[in-house]
Amino acid sequence: MRRVGLIGALLAAGVLSGCASQGLLSGDTPGLSESFIVTADFQAAYRRAGEYVRVCHEQRPHPYGVVYQSSRRLGDRGAPNEVHVFKREEPTKILEIIQSQTETPSTARVTVRVLGDGKWDAAEIAAAKASIQSATPVCRQDVG
C-alpha cells in the first residue's frame, strides 16, 4: 500500500511540475520583441546588454524585495550571444532575453524579447534599446 501511495505522489509531482511557467522559453508565451542595429560589433553589443542588465536589474532595488539575476551564454558557430533575466526565486521562468549577433563586421543585430506583462513590456524594450545603442545603462523610471 505504501508503494502505491509513493508512486501516486511521484506521478502527481511530475504532472504538477509541468504546470510551472518557463516564461519566454515556453512555447505558449509569445511576449514582445524588437530587433535593431547597433553600431558596434556583436561582442560589444553583448557586453552592453550585460551591463544594462547588471545595473538596471541585478544591482537596483526592486519593490517587495524581488531580486533579479541573469545568465549569459556565448553563441556557438554563428548562434547569437544571449543574456537571460529571471527572478532569483524562479530561475526557470525567463522574463527577458537579449540576443546579439553579427550583422556586418562593424555592426550587430540585437533582439530584445520580454514576457509582455507587468514591468516586462514595451517600456523595458525601449530602455534596453537606449542602453545598448548608447553604451550607457538607461534604466526605466517606473521600477514597479
trRosetta pair geometry for C-beta under 8 A, 3 or more apart (Angstrom, degrees):
i j d omega theta_ij theta_ji phi_ij phi_ji
1 4 5.8 -53 -154 33 35 111
1 5 6.6 34 150 -17 65 106
2 5 5.6 -58 -152 38 34 112
2 6 6.2 34 152 -20 69 107
3 6 5.7 -53 -146 36 31 112
3 7 6.3 31 155 -18 64 106
4 7 5.8 -54 -146 38 30 110
4 8 6.3 32 153 -20 63 108
5 8 5.6 -55 -147 37 30 113
5 9 6.3 30 154 -20 65 105
6 9 5.7 -53 -147 35 31 111
6 10 6.4 29 155 -16 64 106
7 10 5.8 -55 -147 39 31 110
7 11 6.2 33 154 -20 65 108
8 11 5.7 -55 -146 37 30 112
8 12 6.3 30 155 -18 65 106
9 12 5.8 -54 -147 37 30 110
9 13 6.4 31 154 -19 64 106
10 13 5.6 -52 -146 36 32 112
10 14 6.4 34 154 -20 64 105
11 14 5.7 -54 -151 35 30 113
11 15 6.5 29 153 -17 64 105
12 15 5.8 -55 -148 37 32 110
12 16 6.2 25 157 -14 66 110
13 16 5.9 -59 -143 42 29 107
13 17 6.2 34 157 -27 65 106
14 17 5.9 -51 -146 28 28 112
14 18 7.2 31 154 -21 57 101
15 18 6.1 -57 -167 26 34 113
15 19 7.6 36 142 -25 62 101
16 19 5.5 -46 -162 18 48 118
16 20 8.0 61 147 -32 65 86
17 20 6.1 -30 -167 2 48 113
20 92 6.7 54 130 86 126 133
20 93 7.5 -111 162 -62 92 101
21 26 6.1 -94 -162 -7 64 150
21 29 7.2 66 -163 -37 111 141
21 93 5.4 50 99 -113 88 111
22 25 4.2 -74 141 73 116 100
22 26 4.0 134 53 -46 96 92
22 92 5.5 -66 -119 151 77 92
22 93 6.0 -150 -148 -102 23 51
22 94 6.7 14 159 12 70 88
23 26 6.6 129 55 9 25 96
23 29 6.4 -96 179 73 30 157
23 86 7.2 -155 6 -109 159 94
23 92 7.8 166 10 126 100 54
23 93 4.0 109 -33 -176 109 64
23 94 4.1 -166 86 56 130 52
23 95 5.6 -85 -148 -67 147 42
23 115 5.6 -71 -156 -97 93 113
24 29 6.2 -104 -99 96 36 116
24 31 5.5 -10 -106 -24 94 152
24 94 4.5 -76 41 95 95 107
24 95 7.2 134 -14 -125 107 4
24 96 7.4 106 -19 -92 146 11
24 97 5.4 -142 106 -13 157 116
24 113 5.7 118 -143 121 143 119
24 114 7.7 -111 -72 -165 129 14
24 115 6.1 -113 -55 -86 89 67
25 92 7.7 -93 49 176 138 70
25 94 5.1 90 -20 19 98 127
26 29 5.4 65 73 12 98 102
29 115 6.5 -24 165 -149 133 75
29 116 7.3 -170 -180 28 94 121
30 116 7.2 41 85 -30 70 154
31 113 5.4 80 106 177 137 92
31 114 5.6 -174 -174 90 116 40
31 115 5.1 -90 -110 -139 109 17
31 116 4.4 -162 -135 -26 50 107
31 120 7.5 -56 -141 141 107 115
32 113 7.1 167 86 -151 43 56
32 114 5.3 -10 58 58 92 89
32 116 4.8 133 -16 -93 89 88
32 121 6.7 57 21 -155 149 42
32 122 6.0 -91 155 -73 163 69
32 125 6.3 -99 116 -39 115 139
33 111 6.1 10 -176 -178 113 97
33 112 6.5 172 -148 88 64 48
33 113 4.1 -18 -95 -98 102 79
33 114 7.5 169 -80 17 54 60
33 125 7.6 160 -144 -111 24 136
34 111 7.2 179 90 -147 36 58
34 112 5.7 -5 56 55 82 92
34 125 5.0 99 19 179 123 135
34 129 6.7 -35 97 -68 131 130
35 109 5.9 7 -175 -180 110 99
35 110 6.9 166 -150 86 60 43
35 111 4.4 -23 -95 -96 86 83
35 112 8.0 172 -84 17 39 61
36 109 7.5 166 84 -151 26 60
36 110 5.8 -20 63 61 75 91
36 129 5.8 66 24 -136 153 111
36 133 7.3 -45 121 -68 135 115
37 103 5.8 -21 -126 -10 98 174
37 107 5.4 3 -173 176 103 126
37 108 7.2 151 -155 78 56 40
37 109 6.0 -35 -97 -98 64 63
37 110 7.8 148 -110 17 15 79
38 44 7.8 -152 125 96 127 98
38 45 4.7 132 67 -100 150 118
38 48 7.6 -169 -165 51 157 150
38 100 7.6 -36 31 -131 135 112
38 107 6.5 158 77 -160 48 72
38 108 4.9 -15 57 61 102 92
38 109 7.8 173 15 -92 81 15
38 110 5.4 46 -18 -12 119 120
38 132 5.8 -79 -95 140 141 101
38 133 5.7 -141 -117 -101 89 61
39 106 7.0 0 -164 142 66 92
39 107 5.8 -39 -111 -105 43 88
39 133 7.9 58 21 -150 81 74
40 44 3.8 -100 160 91 122 132
40 45 5.4 155 84 -53 107 78
40 48 7.2 98 70 -16 156 136
40 106 7.6 -61 -133 176 14 61
40 107 7.3 64 41 -123 28 41
40 108 6.1 -31 82 9 67 113
40 135 7.4 110 -51 -72 154 113
41 44 5.2 94 57 10 71 102
41 45 7.2 -135 101 -4 36 91
41 102 7.3 -13 -162 -108 75 85
41 105 7.0 -29 -105 168 101 49
41 106 6.4 -63 -69 -132 76 32
41 107 7.6 -18 -94 -10 37 6
41 108 6.1 82 168 -49 24 108
42 45 5.4 -51 -145 38 37 114
42 46 6.2 44 153 -24 66 103
42 80 7.6 -127 -165 -139 131 74
42 81 6.6 144 154 12 104 115
42 100 4.7 156 -161 142 81 100
42 101 5.4 -4 -127 -159 142 14
42 102 4.7 -84 -27 -65 133 60
42 103 7.8 145 -67 -2 99 67
42 108 4.0 142 -89 -114 61 120
42 109 7.9 -14 -100 35 102 55
43 46 5.5 -51 -149 34 32 115
43 47 6.5 33 151 -18 64 102
43 81 7.5 96 -105 -18 50 157
43 100 7.9 168 -67 111 16 135
44 47 5.7 -51 -148 36 34 111
44 48 6.3 36 151 -20 65 105
44 108 7.3 -169 62 -11 82 139
44 135 7.8 -34 168 -103 106 113
45 48 5.6 -52 -147 37 32 113
45 49 6.4 36 152 -21 64 103
45 100 4.0 166 103 -136 115 143
45 108 4.0 -126 -8 78 148 154
45 110 5.3 -144 179 -71 132 115
45 132 6.0 45 -153 -172 79 112
46 49 5.7 -51 -149 33 31 113
46 50 6.5 31 152 -17 63 105
46 72 7.9 99 177 -157 104 115
46 74 8.0 55 -170 -110 159 70
46 81 4.1 -6 -107 98 136 148
46 83 7.4 152 -158 -36 72 105
46 100 4.5 -137 -64 48 75 138
46 108 8.0 -129 -28 -162 74 163
47 50 5.6 -54 -150 37 33 113
47 51 6.3 34 152 -20 66 105
48 51 5.6 -53 -147 36 32 112
48 52 6.4 37 153 -22 64 103
48 131 6.7 163 165 135 97 81
48 132 4.6 116 119 -132 124 64
48 135 5.4 -91 -110 -115 122 60
49 52 5.7 -51 -150 33 31 114
49 53 6.5 28 154 -15 64 106
49 83 4.9 -175 132 9 115 141
49 98 4.2 -176 -159 123 133 143
49 100 6.3 -158 -12 -32 139 120
49 110 7.0 177 -67 -142 123 126
49 128 7.3 31 -128 -166 81 103
49 131 8.0 109 -105 105 42 112
49 132 5.6 14 -72 -98 72 117
50 53 5.8 -56 -148 38 31 109
50 54 6.2 32 154 -21 66 108
50 70 7.4 174 -134 110 70 151
50 72 6.0 11 -101 -95 118 135
50 83 5.6 -169 -82 -95 66 139
51 54 5.6 -53 -144 36 31 113
51 55 6.2 19 162 -9 67 110
51 131 7.6 -162 92 166 91 115
51 137 5.9 -130 132 -56 91 107
52 55 6.3 -64 -143 43 24 100
52 56 5.6 -14 175 14 65 121
52 98 7.7 107 67 -60 127 171
52 127 7.8 148 -168 134 121 86
52 128 5.8 108 146 -130 154 67
52 131 4.0 102 -104 131 123 150
52 132 6.3 -54 -30 -58 145 76
52 137 4.9 162 -111 -113 57 88
52 138 7.9 -24 -125 34 103 57
53 56 6.7 -67 -121 54 18 89
53 57 5.1 -33 -166 33 61 122
53 58 6.4 54 140 -14 74 105
53 70 4.8 54 150 -59 141 157
53 83 5.5 -154 -21 160 153 138
53 85 5.7 -151 -139 -81 118 111
53 96 7.8 -174 -108 91 109 129
53 98 7.2 -144 -51 14 119 137
54 57 7.4 -29 -69 53 6 80
54 58 5.0 -40 -140 42 45 125
54 59 6.1 34 160 -10 67 109
54 70 7.5 -91 -68 24 62 136
54 137 8.0 -104 67 -82 76 147
55 58 7.7 22 -11 48 14 84
55 59 5.9 -34 -128 45 33 119
55 60 7.0 55 153 -40 47 103
55 137 3.9 33 70 179 146 178
55 139 6.7 -127 121 -56 95 111
56 60 5.8 -8 -163 -10 28 141
56 127 6.8 152 -154 146 162 130
56 131 7.2 -94 -22 -79 141 158
56 137 5.6 -165 -37 -173 100 118
56 138 8.0 3 -76 83 135 29
56 139 3.9 172 -119 -102 102 97
56 140 7.4 81 -164 13 129 71
57 60 6.4 -28 -86 35 7 107
57 68 4.1 -72 170 92 101 142
57 70 7.0 93 87 -45 134 111
57 85 5.7 -52 171 -141 172 130
58 68 5.9 -107 -81 90 51 84
58 69 6.3 67 -110 -111 100 42
58 70 6.4 -81 -59 -1 121 101
60 139 6.5 126 -78 -127 158 156
60 143 7.2 -145 148 -128 125 120
61 143 7.9 23 94 -175 65 153
62 65 7.4 30 79 143 79 4
62 66 4.3 -62 101 66 129 94
62 67 7.3 -178 36 -77 119 31
62 68 6.8 86 -23 -14 151 100
62 143 6.3 -159 -124 169 63 109
63 66 6.7 21 74 11 54 107
63 143 6.6 138 -23 117 93 103
63 144 6.0 20 -3 -117 143 59
66 87 6.2 -66 -166 -128 99 109
67 87 7.0 99 74 -161 55 67
67 88 4.3 0 90 -2 105 129
67 89 7.7 107 52 -19 89 84
68 85 5.8 5 -179 -172 119 99
68 86 7.0 157 -153 84 73 27
68 87 6.1 -58 -101 -100 61 47
68 88 7.1 -146 -107 -29 12 79
68 95 7.7 -78 -132 44 115 142
69 85 7.6 163 87 -149 34 56
69 86 6.2 -26 66 69 79 77
69 87 7.6 61 20 174 81 14
69 88 5.2 87 -12 -83 116 77
69 91 7.3 -23 66 -107 124 90
70 83 5.6 -2 -176 -176 129 92
70 84 6.1 155 -157 79 71 50
70 85 5.1 -31 -97 -95 91 61
70 86 7.3 138 -99 20 40 71
71 83 7.6 165 81 -155 42 48
71 84 4.9 -6 54 54 89 105
71 86 7.6 8 -1 14 97 114
72 81 7.6 0 -174 178 89 96
72 82 7.2 169 -153 91 47 55
72 83 5.4 -14 -104 -104 77 72
72 84 7.8 -163 -75 20 32 72
73 81 6.9 174 92 -159 57 55
73 82 4.6 0 56 57 101 97
73 83 7.9 -172 23 -75 70 32
73 84 7.4 36 -2 -10 109 105
74 81 5.4 -23 -129 -115 46 93
75 78 6.9 -86 148 103 121 20
75 79 3.7 -159 -159 93 97 72
75 80 4.8 178 -73 94 142 11
75 81 4.8 -96 -10 -59 94 49
75 82 7.2 102 -62 -14 85 81
75 101 6.7 36 -11 -98 170 93
76 79 5.4 13 49 33 54 117
78 101 7.6 48 179 -152 57 121
79 101 7.7 -105 152 -100 26 122
80 99 4.0 51 127 -177 145 106
80 100 5.9 156 -167 68 100 29
80 101 3.8 -80 -99 -54 90 107
80 111 7.5 -7 -170 30 173 109
81 99 6.9 150 76 -154 47 57
81 100 5.1 -15 57 58 100 89
81 101 7.2 167 15 -73 69 61
82 97 6.0 -24 -160 -165 109 95
82 98 6.9 146 -155 77 55 50
82 99 5.1 -19 -97 -98 78 76
83 96 8.0 -9 107 112 88 93
83 97 7.2 155 78 -155 52 45
83 98 4.5 -4 52 54 102 101
84 94 5.0 -63 -162 -132 110 114
84 96 7.4 154 -157 84 42 56
84 97 5.6 -10 -103 -103 70 77
85 94 7.1 99 64 -162 48 68
85 95 5.1 -64 99 65 92 96
85 96 4.0 11 40 52 120 99
85 97 7.7 -145 18 -66 76 37
86 90 6.2 -129 177 96 101 74
86 91 5.3 96 117 -137 145 41
86 92 7.5 122 -150 31 151 12
86 93 5.9 135 -142 77 104 59
86 94 5.5 -63 -75 -105 104 46
86 95 5.8 150 -101 3 45 92
87 90 4.4 42 65 39 107 92
87 91 7.6 -113 79 -64 55 41
87 93 6.8 2 29 69 97 109
87 95 7.1 80 -26 -28 77 132
88 91 7.1 0 -159 -66 30 86
90 93 4.2 -11 146 28 119 116
94 97 6.1 32 159 -57 129 97
94 115 8.0 169 107 -71 58 98
95 114 6.9 0 156 -152 67 72
95 115 5.1 -53 -148 -26 60 121
95 120 5.1 -129 -179 -90 95 145
96 112 7.1 -15 -168 -169 99 86
96 113 6.9 162 -154 87 50 55
96 114 5.0 -10 -104 -105 84 74
96 115 7.2 -76 -62 -17 58 80
96 120 6.2 -149 -63 -133 92 108
96 124 6.7 -120 -98 151 132 134
96 128 7.6 179 -174 -68 136 149
97 111 7.9 -1 110 108 92 91
97 112 7.6 164 86 -154 52 41
97 113 4.7 1 55 56 96 104
98 110 6.7 -8 -173 -171 89 101
98 111 7.4 167 -153 85 44 50
98 112 5.2 -6 -107 -106 79 75
98 113 7.9 -166 -74 26 38 64
98 128 6.3 -149 -96 -171 125 138
98 132 7.6 180 -164 -69 134 142
99 110 6.8 161 84 -154 53 51
99 111 4.6 -2 55 54 104 96
99 113 7.9 28 -2 1 103 101
100 108 5.0 10 -169 168 99 135
100 109 7.3 157 -151 80 51 45
100 110 5.0 -16 -98 -100 79 80
101 108 6.6 149 74 -160 27 86
101 109 5.6 -20 65 60 82 92
102 105 7.4 6 -158 -92 116 32
102 108 6.3 -60 -106 -112 32 71
102 109 7.7 15 100 16 16 86
103 107 4.5 -48 67 104 117 97
103 108 5.7 152 1 -138 96 14
103 109 4.4 114 -67 -34 107 89
104 107 4.7 43 42 37 92 96
110 129 7.7 159 95 -114 127 68
110 132 5.6 173 176 139 177 158
112 124 7.9 -160 156 122 128 84
112 125 4.9 152 101 -133 128 80
112 128 4.7 137 -119 96 153 144
112 129 6.5 -114 5 -58 145 80
114 120 4.1 -172 176 177 107 85
114 121 6.5 -114 109 -42 143 12
114 124 5.1 108 -95 85 158 131
114 125 5.9 -121 -5 -56 125 90
115 118 7.5 12 80 42 124 98
115 120 4.0 45 40 111 95 147
116 120 6.4 -22 6 110 23 95
116 121 6.6 70 -148 -105 32 61
117 120 6.3 17 58 61 44 96
117 121 7.2 52 -106 -71 7 91
118 121 7.3 -164 82 -33 36 99
119 123 7.8 -75 -162 74 64 111
119 124 6.2 101 150 -63 71 121
119 140 7.5 168 -168 77 104 146
119 142 7.3 -160 -118 109 101 92
119 143 7.6 -15 -115 169 149 30
119 144 6.2 175 -71 100 114 53
120 124 5.6 -36 -136 13 38 163
121 124 5.7 115 51 7 47 100
121 125 7.6 -93 120 -1 38 93
122 125 5.4 -50 -152 35 41 114
122 126 6.3 44 150 -22 69 102
123 126 5.5 -49 -147 35 35 114
123 127 6.5 37 153 -19 65 103
123 140 5.3 89 145 -131 104 139
123 142 7.1 18 130 44 159 111
124 127 5.8 -52 -148 35 32 111
124 128 6.4 31 154 -16 64 106
124 140 6.2 -69 -92 -29 52 147
125 128 5.8 -57 -148 39 31 110
125 129 6.2 33 154 -21 66 108
126 129 5.7 -54 -145 36 29 113
126 130 6.3 29 157 -17 64 106
126 140 7.6 92 75 -92 92 105
127 130 5.9 -54 -145 37 29 109
127 131 6.2 29 155 -20 63 110
127 138 5.7 -148 -155 101 73 84
127 139 6.2 27 -168 -157 134 24
127 140 4.2 -89 -60 -53 148 85
128 131 5.7 -59 -148 38 29 113
128 132 6.2 20 160 -14 67 110
129 132 6.2 -60 -142 40 26 103
129 133 6.1 18 163 -12 64 114
130 133 6.1 -61 -141 42 24 106
130 134 6.0 1 168 1 63 118
130 138 4.4 -53 108 58 118 145
131 134 6.5 -72 -140 48 19 94
131 136 6.7 -116 -141 88 61 42
131 137 4.9 16 -137 -126 120 42
131 138 4.7 -151 -71 28 78 78
131 139 7.9 52 -74 -59 129 43
132 135 7.6 26 -170 -73 27 43
134 138 6.7 60 47 -26 136 122
140 143 7.5 156 92 -80 87 44
